Amino acid sequence: MNRTRLLLGLGAMIALLIVGAAAPVARADEPLASFRGTASGRQFLGPVELHAGLVVIRARHTGNQNFITGLVLPKPGVDPTFEYAEAYGMINVIGQYNGAAATSIRTGGSYLIQVEASGTYQLSVEQPGYGPFETAGQRTFAGRGQQVSPIFTLPEGPTRITLTHDGSSNFQVWLYDLDGATVSGDLFGRLVNEIGPYTTTVELEIVLSSPTLFHINADGNWTIRVQ
């Protein structure tokens, strides 16, 4: 056998193995950053580099007083406690919490995560990307309290969304695409903005099929069905 061809063949095989090992497919909803700790009062975590668009924070809290989290874009050289370029409140509850919140940020940059807690907490920050999604075909969602649904593909054409809530306080639902734009809704992008037990069906005309998710703000059990 020609020795030059053998070496070239081995080199190609090694190159193929190296390329295959270095390019795993990342999940579209992998956290950009995760934090955990025990706090009493306010603190800032990060920074976390974010681009303009959709941001999701998932969090848990074991304390019995305030648990508040949000995003703060600081001004250079200025204490963000007193002044900042932009801020987005996301979670504001009292007591134990196990949920998630989504928002859309206007400006990319190095953001701090503001946390006000009364006990042990853990949280992660996500900016969902475009695929792959294991839940792309999911059409029914259910949960309790403030949550963010799995990412699913909203089909093109007429769409009916049936929503229910059995709580006694706010029931608000937003539908976001992955660029952070709300799909239909009122002036604040809400598909639903009610108080107490509620059932409704919202009819939408979807011009372009795209990955989307629901952000739900509730105090009771809720269900969402997309048809």
N, C-alpha and C positions, 0 to 999 in steps of 0.2 A: 504493500500500500504506500502511496505517496505520503511522505512524512509531513509536507506542508499542508496537504488537505486534511490530514488527521488533526494537526494543531488548530487549523481554522475551524474544523467541526467542533472540537472541544471548546474553543473560545466562544462559538455561537451558543452552545448549550449552557455554558456558564453565564453568559450575558442574559440569556432567556430566564434562567433561574433567578438572577439578581433583580431583573426588572419585575418579575412576578412577585418577589418577596417585598419589593419596595413600594408597591402600588395597591395596597388593600383598599377596598371600597368602604368609605366612611359612611356611617349612618347620617341621614340628613338632620336628625334632631340631637346630635351629640352635644353635651354641654361645652361651652367655651371656657367656663370656670366654675369651680365649686368651692364652697366655704362652709365651715362649721365652727361653732364655738359656744361660749356661755357669756351672756352680756346682761348688764343692768344699765339701761340708758342708751344713748345714741353713739354709734360709731360708723366709720366709713371703711369699706373693704375695697380691694382692687389695687390698681385700676384694671379695667377690662376693655379691650379694644372692640368697638362696635361700629358697624356701618349703618347708615340711615335705613330705616325699615322696621320690620317686625322683631320684637324682643319678647322672650318668655322667661319668667322667673318661676321656678318650682321651689317650694319651701315647706319646712316643718318647724314647729315651735312648741315647747313643752311648758312654757311659763303660764301664769294666770293673770297677767296684766297686758299692757299694750305690746302688739307685735306689728311694726310698721316697716315696710321696705319700699325702695324706689331707686331710680337711676338719677345720678347727678353728674352733669358735665361741668367740671370746675373751670374757673377763670385762672389763668397762669398767675401763680404767686399770691392767690387770694384764698383765705380760709373758706371752704365750701359751706361751713356752718352758717355763715352770714351772707355770702354772696356767691352766685354761680351763673354760668351761661345759660344752662337749661336744666330742668328737673321734671321728672315724671313719677308721680306716685302710683304704686301698683298694688300693694297689700296694706290694709289698715284694719286690724281686728283686735279684739280683746280675748286673751286666753289661748288655749291650745289651737293649733292650726296644722292642717295637712292639705295643701292645695297648690294652686298655680294661678298666675295672672299673665296677661299679654297686653302689650301696648305697641304703638308705633312711634319711633323717634325720628325727628326731622333732620338731625345733624349727626354725622359720624364723628367718632373721636374716642379719647380715653376717658371712660366713664367710671365713677365710683358708685358702689352699691351702698346706699344708706340703710342702716339697720338700727331699729330701736326695739329692744327685746327685754324680757323680764326673766329669761331662763335660757335653756339650751336651744340652739337653732341649727339648722343646716339648710343650705339653699344652693341652687345652681342657676346659671345664666345660659340661655340658648338663643341662637339666631337660626331658625330652621332654614335649611337650604333646599334646593330643588332635587329631591329624590336621592336614592330609592326609598319608597315608603311601604312598609309592611301593611299599613292600614289604609292604603289608597282606596280600596273598595268598600270600606266601612260606611254604613248609612244610618246606624242607630247608636245613640250615645246616652249614657245615664250616669248620674253621680249625685253628690250632695255638696252644697256649699260652693265656694269659689273654686273654679277649675278651668283648665284649658283642655279641649278635646284633642284626641289624636289627629294628625294630619290626614285629610281625605281628599279625593279628587271630586270637585263639584262638576257635574256633567253639563254640557252645553244644552240650552233650550229651556223650556218651562220647568220650574222646580217648585215643589211644595215642601215647606218645612213646618212640621207640627211640634209644638213645644208645650211642656207641662211643668208646673211647679206647685208644691204643696206647702211651702213655707209661709211665714207671716210677715216678712219684710221684703226688701227689694228683690226683684227678679229682672235682671238685665242681661241681654245677650248681644254680643258683637260677632260678626262673621268677617274674618280677615283673610286676605290672600297673603302669600309669603313675602310680598314687597311691603306689607304693612298697610295696604289700602283696605278700607271697609267695603264690603260688598252690600250695597243698598243700605237701608236704615234711615234714621232721622238725622237731624243736623249734627248730632254727636256720633253718628254711625251705628246706633243701636237698633237691632231688629225688634227688640222687645224692651220696654221700660215700664214695669208694672210693680205693684205692691200686693203681697199676699198670694193666696192660691190663684192659679191662672192657667188657662188652656187656650191656645190659639193656633191657627195655621196661617203662615205667611207664604204668599205666592211671589216668586221671583222669575224674571226672564234672564237667564245667564247667556251672555253673548259669546264668551270664550271659556272653554273648560280649563280649570286650573286647580292646583293644590290649595286647599284652604283649611282653616280651623276655626272652632268656636271658642270665644272667651265668655265664660258664664260667671255672673256675680249673683249669688243666691244665698239664702239662709236655710233652705230646705232641700228636699229631694227634687230632682229635675230629670226630664227626659227630652231628647231631641231626635226626631226621625226625619230623614231627608228622602223625598220621593221624586 
